[in-house]
């Protein structure tokens, strides 16, 4: 999902600390039990997170890029142990969802299967207590235990510094959309491999995380749903963020708004705008400097609450899930598509009522 100025992705990021869910950079880890969870996700965080949403939606200028502030490029796993790509286990699950794509190299860098704002990749994964390296397709640590790994929870957590150094005040919504895309990619791969999982969000602003499990989720987490209907593995491998120049009509819609709605919660709505829709020009002016949207074959728009509230973090993660599911359905139908994740004061009045644009998917034949 590319805000303007996206660059080639860095090859990985700094490794989180071992054991459990890693603390977010610059913040103390929560204490054990539900009190610690409430401390991080409760009232103390709400004003900070609400202010971050308002600043991002206002279109605050991130200013010139300071490349000296770019996080150090490093692999995620300190002692990578390679994973298999075939079969139905954890290696195959990660190969179809989060791994770098061996067939896609841009500027000497292998792109990952999951999309990311401007190639920043601020989502890391852990299998149990082991760190996943998407470039080496490996887990950190000693000899692999496939049986244990295949039944372990997979935790997606944010590394916000990879995005904030470049997009500054516009980062929070994009971080959460990326988290939703990554979760949807894992759920889709799990469905394809016939090993379904459910996703559970632990909301904590730019330190939110998603737990994907075959068992119950963490106490107090927000359930995001289970693996959807499976697509062939070839569809997951064919998922691409298409150039805007290729997103042209006509588009035969395979019911993408219906697909998206299955992931949305209260206060959210999805609608497909046909080519030439009167709203396209207005939305172009609010899409963070992206190319003209009036010429695309269609635009799937996901809206949510206009003002920040207790559900806004979850709404953005759900919007990422919804758009990713729709993207896979579009790919299966032979359409090209590109997520659009940066929006400035884009509030619509439509069938779902008054709603702020949180995410979109541009489509072409």
N, C-alpha and C positions, 0 to 999 in steps of 0.2 A: 504494500500500500504506500504509494510514494508521495509524500509532500514534495514541493519543489526542491531542486538542488540535490537530489539523491545521488549518492556516489556508489562505487563498487563496495561490496561488503567487506569488512575486516575479517580476516580468517580466525574467527573465534573471539573469545574474550577471557578475562581473568577468571581463574577457577574459584568457585565459592568454597567456603570452609567445609570440611568433612562432617558428616553426621546430620541427619534430619534436614528440615527446611533451612536454607541459609539465611542469616540476617541480611536485610537490605543494606547497601552501602550507606555509611554515615548514621546508622541507627542501631540501637542496642537490640539484641535478640530478645524475644518475649520470654517471660518466665514460663515454667511448666504449667499445664492445666488451663482451664477456661479463663481464669483471671488474666493470665498473660495474653491470651488471644484478645480478650476484650480491651486490654490496655493498648494494643496496637491498632485494632480495628474499630475502637469505640469512639466516644465523644471527642477525645483529645485530637483525633485525626481529622474530624469532619470539617472544621473551619479551614485547615490547610488544604485539604483536598478540594473543597468547594471553591476556594480562591484560585487554585490551579486550573480548575475547569473554566472558570470565568475568564481568566487571563488567556487561556488557549483559545476559547471561542471568540474573544475580542480581536484575534488576529495580531496579537502583540508581535512586533518584529523581533526575530531572533538575533538580528544584527549580523555583522560579518563573521564568517567562520574562522575560529581560532584553531588552526590545525595542531598547535602545540598542546591543546587541551584534549586531543583525541586519546581515548583510553589505549593503553599499550596493547598491541596485537600479540595474542598468545593463544595456544591451544587450550581448550577447556579442561581436558583430562591430563593430570600430571604424569600418570603411568598408564598410557592407553593399552587396553587389551582388545584386539579386533573382534568385531561381532560378525556373524554370518548375515548374509542378505537374503537368503532363501529360507523356506520353511514357513512356520507359523508362530515362531517364538518372538522374543523381544527384539532380536536383531532384525528380523523381517519387518516388524512393526515400526521400528525407528527408521529403517531404510526407506519405507514408503511414506513416511510422514515428515521427519525432521532432518534427515541426513542431507549432506551436500550431494547434488546430482552429478554423477560422474560424466554425464553427457552435456553438461552446461558449464562452460568456462567463459567468463567475461573479464577481459583485462588481466588474464592470468589467475583469476580467482574463481573457484568453483562455487556456484550459487546453491543455496539450500533449497529444499523442496517447499518449505513453508515461506510465504511472502513476508516482507518486512519493510517498514517505512524507510525509504531511501537506502536500502541495503544495510541497515544498522544492526539488525538481528539482536534485539534486546531480551530475547527469551532463551533461557537455558533450561536443561532438563536433567533430572536425576532419577535413576532407577533404584529404589530403596535408598541406600546411603552412597551409591556410586554415581559419579559425575559422567554425563554423556558428552563425548566429543563428536560433533556432527561432521567435521571435516575428515577425521580419521575413521569415522563410524566405529567407535570403540568406547568401552566403559573403562573408567579409571579403577585401578586397584589390582589385586592379585588374580590368580586363576579364575576364569569365569565359572559360575555355577548356573548353567542354563535353566535348571529346574527352579532354583530360587529366583533368578531374574525374571522368568516368565510369569511368576505369580506376584512379584513385588509391585507396589504402587509406583506410578510414574508421576513425578511432580514437576510442573512447569513453573518457573519463577522468573521474575523480571530482573534484568540488569540495567536499570534506567540510565546509568551514566553513558551507555553506548548511544543513546538517543539524545539526551539532554545536552551533551556537549555541542551538538550540531543544531538542534531545533529549539533548544531553550524553552521559552514559555509556551510553545505549541506542543510540547511533548506528551503530556499526560493522556489525552484521548488516544493518540497514536500508539502509545505503549500498551494500553488496554485492548485496543483493537488487535494488535499483534498477538497478545496473549490469547484472545479468542480464536484467531486464525490457527495458532499452533495447537490449541486444544481440539479444534475441529479436524485438523489434519490427523491427529492421533486417533480420534474417534472414527474417522473414515477408514484409516488403515486397519483399526481393530475390527470394524465391520467386514472389510474385505477378507481379512484373515480368519473370520468366523470366531474371533475371540473378543466379544463385545465388552466395553467398559463404560462406566458412567463418569461424568465430570462434575467436580465440586469446586466452587470458587471460595477462597478465603480472601475477602476484600480488604485491602489495606492501601488504597491510593496507588502510588507508583511502586509499592512493594507487594502488590497483590500476587497470589499464586493460585494455580489450579491443580487439584489432585485428581488423577485419572486412575480408577481402581475397578477391580472386579468384585469388591466387597462394599461395605458401608463407607461413606465419606467421613471427614473429620467433624467433630461436634461443632455446631454453629455455622457450618459452611453453607453456602447457597448452592442448591442443586441446579446443574445446568443441563441435565438430560443425559441420555445414553447414546450409544452408536446408532446412527440412522441406517436406512437401507443401504446395502453394500453396492459399490461400483466395482467393475473389473479393475484389477491392478493397473492395467494399461491407462485407464482414465486418470488415476492418481499420478502416474508418471508423466502424463501429457499436460497436466495443469501448468499453465504459463501465464505470466502477466504480460499481456499483448501490448505492442506499441499503439498509441492513440490513433496513428494513421491507418491502422488496420481495422478499427472499430466502426465499420460502416453498415448501413442498412442494405437490404431488409433483414430483419431478425424474426424468426419463427419462435415465439416464446414457449418454452416447455413448462410453464407454470412456476416461474422462479419466485414470484411473490408468495405463492403458497408454500414453497419449499422454505423460504426464509422465515415465514411466520411460525413454523414449528419450533424454532429456537428462541423466539422472542417472549418477553414477559409483559407484565402489566405496564401500560403507558407507552408501549412500543408498537410501531406499525411499519409495514413494508408495502411498497407500491412500485409498479413498473411504469415508467414514463416512456412512451413510444418515441421514435425518431421525430424530431421537429416539435416536441411538446413545448408549449409556451413557457413552461418553467425552466427549460434547459438554459436559456440565455441568462436568466437571473441566477441560476445555480453556478454557471460558469464564473460569474463575477465573485462568487463566494468560495471558490475551490482552491484557494491558496496559490493562485497563479498557474494552475494547470491549463493545458490546451483547451480550445473551444469544445464544449460538450454538446453544442447544438448539432454537430454532425455525426454523433455516435448513433449506432443502431438502436440503442435503448439504454435506459438508466434505471437500475433497481435502487431505490432509495429507502433507507432504514432510518426512521425517526424515533426519538424518545423524549423524555421530559425536557421542557424548555429550560428550567432552572436546576441547579445542582441540588440533589437530595440524597437520601439514604440509599436509593437504588441506582444512582447514576453510574457508579463503578461497574456494577453488575450489568447494567444496560449496555455499556460499551463492550464488555466482554461478550455478551450475548450477540451484539451486532456483528462482531468479528466472526463468531460461530455461524451466524445466519448467512452472512455474505460468502463465507467459505463453502458452506453447503450448497448455496446457489451457484457458486463458481464451478464446483465439481459437476453439478447437474447440467450447467451450460456447456462444459467441456464434453460431457457424455453426449450431448445433443449436437456437437460439431460447431459450437459457437466459440468465438474468441471473447476474452473478457479481461478487465483490468480493475482491481479495487481502487477506490478513491477515498482516502481516509482523512484528509485535512480540510476542515470547513470553518468559515468565518461568519459568525452571526447569521446562519442559514436556518431560519424558522419558517415553517410552512403551515398553511391552513388547508387541510384536506379531509378525506373521508375518515381518517383516524383522529380528527380533531387537530388542535394546534400542537405541533411537535418540532423539535430541533433536529436537523439532519446530523446523525452521528456517523453514518457510513453509507457507501454506495458502491455499486458495481456497474461499470460501463461495459456495454456489450456490442459485439459486431458479428456479422455473418461469417 
